């Protein structure tokens, strides 16, 4: 039997879940959210959209296939992760596997978490915890490890998380004849991969960079964490780009920022959508897709101007899953068509965007 420190997850309403530590032996705090995906913890933990959050995985077993290598042979983008490091502030699981087996595994999940100083807790009733969060909504929480100092509750939604996770300088990928400006609001690496493999040159710029000074063929607005109201500089630049009539596409945070640039508003969801199994329907058709999602805010359909319309709808709660302009080449999706670690059902949206460039 392994020697583990006792730990406790404390929610802001006073609810406590006793467990054991398997990550970094330190305390942490953040917004507690849950993800219903059955696999893909390396991709989820490195997704910038989890910045400032404590991630609860509803699938009971984690760590059984270890963690892949850092991939130093393929800079500047790793093949195995969605950013340069772990973004969530803590991890909560029901059962942790101390033994891992996978041909690509280079270390255990526990060792990886410790190296990145991310506390983690297991032996938690994640079903009861998830039901509590569904009833009460996402809330602040903290993981306290026995023998470590207490910490205050931390609310990431009061910070500009887009600025925190965005790149700091301009980078270029690929060498295609068409140039796409990628506005980095906390971009996942697979968005870059999906664009480059379709033969375009990608110019990745910081969230507040005035990309309208660049000669480009289209604009792509990435995913990202937190409240879209914090990214007003990006919204202003999108509005300027709209005047050119060149194609614009957004994913996740990009959907919300495109909507705000159009004049619509957004609101915070009760507990957000974080999973690999969210069903959405393309409006005006009977086409339905299983999608990967990670967001806590949504576009208010009732505030869309007359020249805009919803493009997709969530079949679980009827929330917005994308918008499009009725006459201009502007569209977006709230879900993740690049979907690392899956499913890939909606990756065709990248093809639709590339077709608009031509």
VEXDREN-2710 file (C-alpha; in Angstrom, 1 decimal):
% VEXDREN-2710
k/r/px/py/pz
1/UNK/0.0/0.0/0.0
2/UNK/1.4/3.4/-1.0
3/UNK/2.0/6.1/1.6
4/UNK/-0.2/9.1/0.6
5/UNK/-1.0/12.4/2.3
6/UNK/-4.6/13.0/3.2
7/UNK/-6.3/15.8/1.4
8/UNK/-9.6/17.5/1.2
9/UNK/-11.6/19.4/-1.4
10/UNK/-13.5/22.3/0.2
11/UNK/-16.2/24.1/-1.8
12/UNK/-17.2/27.8/-1.1
13/UNK/-20.6/26.7/0.2
14/UNK/-18.8/24.7/2.9
15/UNK/-19.2/21.2/1.4
16/UNK/-16.2/19.0/1.9
17/UNK/-14.9/15.8/0.2
18/UNK/-12.2/13.9/1.9
19/UNK/-9.5/12.1/-0.2
20/UNK/-5.8/11.4/-0.7
21/UNK/-3.1/13.4/-2.5
22/UNK/-1.4/12.0/-5.6
23/UNK/0.0/15.2/-7.2
24/UNK/2.1/18.0/-5.9
25/UNK/2.0/18.3/-2.1
26/UNK/0.7/21.8/-1.8
27/UNK/-2.6/23.5/-1.5
28/UNK/-4.5/25.3/-4.3
29/UNK/-7.7/27.0/-5.1
30/UNK/-9.8/27.9/-8.2
31/UNK/-13.2/27.4/-9.9
32/UNK/-14.3/23.8/-9.6
33/UNK/-15.7/22.4/-12.9
34/UNK/-16.3/18.9/-14.2
35/UNK/-15.5/17.2/-17.5
36/UNK/-17.4/14.1/-18.7
37/UNK/-14.8/12.9/-21.2
38/UNK/-13.8/9.2/-21.0
39/UNK/-10.2/9.8/-22.1
40/UNK/-7.7/12.5/-23.0
41/UNK/-6.4/13.9/-19.7
42/UNK/-3.0/15.0/-21.2
43/UNK/-4.9/17.1/-23.7
44/UNK/-7.4/18.4/-21.2
45/UNK/-4.8/19.4/-18.6
46/UNK/-2.8/21.4/-21.2
47/UNK/-5.9/23.1/-22.6
48/UNK/-5.6/26.8/-21.8
49/UNK/-9.4/27.0/-21.4
50/UNK/-8.9/25.4/-18.0
51/UNK/-6.7/28.2/-16.7
52/UNK/-7.6/29.0/-13.1
53/UNK/-9.9/26.0/-12.6
54/UNK/-9.9/22.8/-10.6
55/UNK/-10.8/20.0/-12.9
56/UNK/-13.1/17.2/-11.8
57/UNK/-13.1/14.1/-14.1
58/UNK/-16.4/12.1/-14.0
59/UNK/-14.8/9.1/-15.7
60/UNK/-13.7/7.1/-12.6
61/UNK/-10.3/5.8/-13.6
62/UNK/-7.4/8.2/-14.4
63/UNK/-3.7/7.7/-15.0
64/UNK/-3.8/4.2/-16.4
65/UNK/-2.0/5.1/-19.7
66/UNK/0.5/7.5/-18.2
67/UNK/1.7/10.7/-19.9
68/UNK/3.4/11.0/-23.3
69/UNK/6.9/12.6/-23.8
70/UNK/7.4/16.3/-24.2
71/UNK/8.3/15.9/-27.9
72/UNK/11.4/18.1/-28.1
73/UNK/12.0/16.7/-31.6
74/UNK/9.0/18.6/-33.0
75/UNK/9.2/22.3/-31.9
76/UNK/7.5/24.7/-31.7
77/UNK/4.3/22.6/-31.3
78/UNK/4.2/19.4/-29.4
79/UNK/2.4/16.5/-31.0
80/UNK/1.1/15.2/-27.7
81/UNK/-0.1/18.3/-25.8
82/UNK/-2.3/21.3/-26.4
83/UNK/0.0/24.0/-24.9
84/UNK/3.4/24.3/-23.3
85/UNK/2.2/23.2/-19.8
86/UNK/-0.7/22.3/-17.5
87/UNK/-3.2/25.1/-17.1
88/UNK/-5.7/23.9/-14.5
89/UNK/-4.8/24.6/-10.8
90/UNK/-5.8/21.2/-9.5
91/UNK/-7.2/17.8/-10.5
92/UNK/-9.9/15.7/-8.7
93/UNK/-10.5/12.1/-9.6
94/UNK/-12.3/9.1/-8.1
95/UNK/-9.6/6.4/-8.6
96/UNK/-6.0/6.9/-9.6
97/UNK/-4.0/4.1/-11.2
98/UNK/-0.5/3.8/-9.8
99/UNK/0.5/1.5/-12.6
100/UNK/0.4/2.8/-16.2
101/UNK/0.9/1.0/-19.5
102/UNK/1.0/2.5/-23.0
103/UNK/3.6/2.4/-25.8
104/UNK/3.8/6.2/-25.7
105/UNK/4.0/6.6/-21.9
106/UNK/7.2/8.3/-20.6
107/UNK/6.1/8.8/-17.0
108/UNK/3.1/8.6/-14.6
109/UNK/0.4/11.2/-14.3
110/UNK/1.4/11.7/-10.7
111/UNK/5.0/12.4/-11.6
112/UNK/3.9/14.9/-14.3
113/UNK/1.6/16.7/-11.9
114/UNK/4.4/17.0/-9.3
115/UNK/6.9/18.3/-11.9
116/UNK/4.4/21.1/-12.8
117/UNK/3.4/21.7/-9.1
118/UNK/-0.2/20.8/-9.6
119/UNK/-2.0/19.4/-6.6
120/UNK/-4.4/16.4/-7.2
121/UNK/-6.7/14.4/-5.0
122/UNK/-8.2/10.9/-5.5
123/UNK/-10.6/8.6/-3.6
124/UNK/-13.3/11.2/-4.0
125/UNK/-17.0/10.4/-4.8
126/UNK/-16.9/12.3/-8.1
127/UNK/-20.5/11.3/-8.9
128/UNK/-21.8/13.0/-5.7
129/UNK/-19.5/16.0/-6.4
130/UNK/-20.7/16.3/-10.0
131/UNK/-24.4/16.1/-9.0
132/UNK/-23.7/18.9/-6.4
133/UNK/-22.1/21.1/-9.1
134/UNK/-25.0/20.5/-11.5
135/UNK/-27.5/21.6/-8.8
136/UNK/-25.6/24.5/-7.4
137/UNK/-23.5/25.5/-10.4
138/UNK/-19.7/25.8/-10.8
139/UNK/-18.3/27.3/-7.6
140/UNK/-15.0/28.2/-6.1
141/UNK/-13.1/25.6/-4.2
142/UNK/-9.7/24.6/-2.8
143/UNK/-7.6/21.5/-2.3
144/UNK/-5.9/21.4/1.0
145/UNK/-3.2/18.7/1.5
146/UNK/-2.4/17.6/5.0
147/UNK/0.6/19.4/6.5
148/UNK/0.4/22.3/3.9
149/UNK/-0.7/25.8/4.4
150/UNK/-4.3/26.9/3.9
151/UNK/-5.1/29.1/0.9
152/UNK/-7.8/31.7/0.2
153/UNK/-10.5/31.0/-2.4
154/UNK/-9.5/32.3/-5.8
155/UNK/-12.0/33.5/-8.5
156/UNK/-10.3/33.3/-11.9
157/UNK/-13.3/35.0/-13.6
158/UNK/-12.1/38.3/-12.1
159/UNK/-8.9/38.1/-14.1
160/UNK/-8.2/38.6/-17.8
161/UNK/-7.4/35.0/-18.4
162/UNK/-7.2/35.6/-22.2
163/UNK/-4.2/37.9/-21.7
164/UNK/-2.7/35.5/-19.3
165/UNK/-2.7/32.5/-21.7
166/UNK/-2.2/34.3/-25.0
167/UNK/1.2/34.3/-26.8
168/UNK/3.4/37.3/-26.2
169/UNK/4.8/37.7/-29.7
170/UNK/4.0/37.0/-33.3
171/UNK/4.9/33.5/-34.7
172/UNK/4.5/32.0/-38.2
173/UNK/3.7/28.4/-39.1
174/UNK/3.5/26.8/-42.6
175/UNK/4.2/28.4/-45.9
176/UNK/1.0/28.3/-48.0
177/UNK/0.0/30.9/-50.5
178/UNK/-2.9/32.0/-48.4
179/UNK/-2.3/33.8/-45.1
180/UNK/-4.5/33.3/-42.0
181/UNK/-4.2/35.5/-38.9
182/UNK/-4.7/33.3/-35.9
183/UNK/-5.8/35.5/-32.9
184/UNK/-4.4/33.6/-29.9
185/UNK/-6.9/34.0/-27.0
186/UNK/-5.4/30.8/-25.4
187/UNK/-5.2/28.7/-28.5
188/UNK/-5.0/24.9/-28.5
189/UNK/-2.1/23.5/-30.6
190/UNK/-4.4/21.4/-32.7
191/UNK/-6.0/24.4/-34.2
192/UNK/-2.6/25.4/-35.6
193/UNK/-2.1/21.9/-36.8
194/UNK/-5.5/21.7/-38.5
195/UNK/-4.9/25.0/-40.4
196/UNK/-1.3/24.2/-41.4
197/UNK/-2.1/20.7/-42.8
198/UNK/-4.6/22.4/-45.1
199/UNK/-1.8/24.3/-46.8
200/UNK/-2.1/27.8/-45.4
201/UNK/0.4/30.1/-43.8
202/UNK/-0.6/30.8/-40.2
203/UNK/0.4/34.1/-38.5
204/UNK/-0.3/33.7/-34.7
205/UNK/-0.7/37.0/-32.9
206/UNK/-1.4/38.0/-29.3
207/UNK/-5.0/38.6/-28.2
208/UNK/-4.7/42.4/-28.3
209/UNK/-2.4/42.7/-31.4
210/UNK/-3.8/45.0/-34.2
211/UNK/-3.7/42.3/-36.9
212/UNK/-5.4/44.7/-39.3
213/UNK/-1.9/46.0/-40.0
214/UNK/-1.0/42.6/-41.6
215/UNK/-1.7/41.6/-45.2
216/UNK/-3.9/38.5/-44.7
217/UNK/-6.6/36.5/-46.5
218/UNK/-8.7/35.4/-43.5
219/UNK/-8.9/35.7/-39.7
220/UNK/-9.3/32.8/-37.2
221/UNK/-10.2/33.5/-33.6
222/UNK/-9.1/30.8/-31.1
223/UNK/-10.6/29.3/-28.0
224/UNK/-9.6/30.7/-24.6
225/UNK/-10.5/30.8/-20.9
226/UNK/-12.6/33.1/-18.8
227/UNK/-15.0/35.9/-19.4
228/UNK/-15.2/37.2/-23.0
229/UNK/-16.0/40.7/-21.6
230/UNK/-12.3/40.9/-20.7
231/UNK/-11.1/40.8/-24.3
232/UNK/-12.5/44.1/-25.5
233/UNK/-9.3/44.8/-27.4
234/UNK/-9.9/41.7/-29.5
235/UNK/-13.5/42.7/-30.2
236/UNK/-12.4/46.1/-31.5
237/UNK/-9.9/44.5/-33.9
238/UNK/-12.6/42.0/-35.1
239/UNK/-14.9/44.8/-35.9
240/UNK/-12.3/46.5/-38.0
241/UNK/-11.6/43.2/-39.8
242/UNK/-15.4/42.8/-40.6
243/UNK/-15.2/46.0/-42.7
244/UNK/-12.8/44.3/-45.1
245/UNK/-15.3/41.5/-46.0
246/UNK/-12.5/38.9/-45.7
247/UNK/-13.4/35.5/-44.1
248/UNK/-13.6/35.2/-40.3
249/UNK/-14.0/32.1/-38.3
250/UNK/-14.0/31.6/-34.5
251/UNK/-13.9/28.6/-32.1
252/UNK/-15.2/28.6/-28.6
253/UNK/-14.1/31.9/-27.1
254/UNK/-13.8/33.0/-30.8
255/UNK/-17.5/32.4/-31.2
256/UNK/-18.3/34.6/-28.2
257/UNK/-15.9/37.4/-29.4
258/UNK/-17.3/37.3/-32.9
259/UNK/-20.8/37.6/-31.5
260/UNK/-19.7/40.6/-29.3
261/UNK/-18.1/42.2/-32.3
262/UNK/-21.4/41.8/-34.1
263/UNK/-23.3/43.5/-31.3
264/UNK/-24.6/40.6/-29.3
265/UNK/-24.0/39.8/-25.6
266/UNK/-22.9/36.7/-23.7
267/UNK/-23.7/35.2/-20.3
268/UNK/-22.2/32.7/-17.8
269/UNK/-23.6/29.2/-17.9
270/UNK/-24.6/27.5/-14.6
271/UNK/-21.9/24.8/-14.9
272/UNK/-20.6/25.1/-18.5
273/UNK/-20.1/22.4/-21.1
274/UNK/-16.9/20.4/-20.7
275/UNK/-16.9/17.0/-22.4
276/UNK/-16.3/15.0/-25.6
277/UNK/-20.0/14.0/-26.1
278/UNK/-22.1/17.2/-26.5
279/UNK/-24.8/16.7/-29.2
280/UNK/-25.3/19.7/-31.5
281/UNK/-27.6/20.2/-34.5
282/UNK/-26.9/22.5/-37.5
283/UNK/-29.9/24.8/-37.8
284/UNK/-31.9/24.5/-40.9
285/UNK/-30.9/20.9/-41.3
286/UNK/-31.3/17.5/-39.6
287/UNK/-27.5/17.1/-39.3
288/UNK/-26.4/16.3/-35.8
289/UNK/-22.8/16.0/-34.5
290/UNK/-21.1/14.7/-31.4
291/UNK/-18.7/17.5/-30.3
292/UNK/-15.9/18.3/-27.9
293/UNK/-16.5/21.3/-25.7
294/UNK/-14.9/23.4/-22.9
295/UNK/-16.5/26.7/-22.1
296/UNK/-18.3/28.4/-19.2
297/UNK/-20.0/31.3/-21.2
298/UNK/-22.5/31.3/-24.0
299/UNK/-23.8/33.7/-26.7
300/UNK/-27.3/35.1/-26.1
301/UNK/-29.2/34.3/-29.3
302/UNK/-31.9/36.9/-28.5
303/UNK/-29.3/39.7/-28.8
304/UNK/-28.0/38.8/-32.3
305/UNK/-28.6/41.6/-34.8
306/UNK/-31.0/40.9/-37.8
307/UNK/-28.1/40.3/-40.2
308/UNK/-26.8/37.4/-38.0
309/UNK/-28.3/34.0/-37.1
310/UNK/-27.5/31.0/-35.0
311/UNK/-25.6/28.3/-36.9
312/UNK/-25.7/25.4/-34.3
313/UNK/-27.7/24.6/-31.2
314/UNK/-26.9/22.4/-28.2
315/UNK/-29.5/19.6/-28.1
316/UNK/-29.1/19.1/-24.3
317/UNK/-30.1/22.7/-23.2
318/UNK/-30.8/24.6/-26.5
319/UNK/-27.9/27.0/-25.9
320/UNK/-26.0/28.6/-28.8
321/UNK/-23.3/26.6/-30.5
322/UNK/-22.3/28.9/-33.3
323/UNK/-23.3/31.9/-35.4
324/UNK/-23.0/33.1/-39.0
325/UNK/-23.6/36.3/-41.0
326/UNK/-26.4/36.0/-43.5
327/UNK/-24.4/37.6/-46.4
328/UNK/-20.7/37.9/-45.3
329/UNK/-18.2/35.1/-44.9
330/UNK/-18.2/35.2/-41.1
331/UNK/-19.1/32.1/-39.0
332/UNK/-18.1/30.4/-35.8
333/UNK/-18.6/27.4/-33.6
334/UNK/-18.9/27.2/-29.8
335/UNK/-17.6/23.6/-29.8
336/UNK/-14.1/22.4/-30.8
337/UNK/-13.9/21.1/-34.4
338/UNK/-10.1/20.4/-33.8
339/UNK/-11.3/18.3/-30.9
340/UNK/-8.0/17.0/-29.4
341/UNK/-8.4/14.3/-28.0
342/UNK/-11.6/13.8/-30.1
343/UNK/-14.1/13.3/-31.6
344/UNK/-13.3/14.6/-35.1
345/UNK/-16.9/14.7/-36.4
346/UNK/-16.8/18.5/-37.1
347/UNK/-13.3/19.0/-38.4
348/UNK/-14.9/19.7/-41.8
349/UNK/-15.4/23.3/-40.6
350/UNK/-11.8/24.0/-41.2
351/UNK/-12.3/22.9/-44.8
352/UNK/-15.3/25.3/-45.0
353/UNK/-13.1/28.1/-43.8
354/UNK/-10.3/27.3/-46.2
355/UNK/-12.9/27.2/-49.1
356/UNK/-13.9/30.8/-48.2
357/UNK/-10.3/31.9/-48.6
358/UNK/-10.3/30.7/-52.2
END
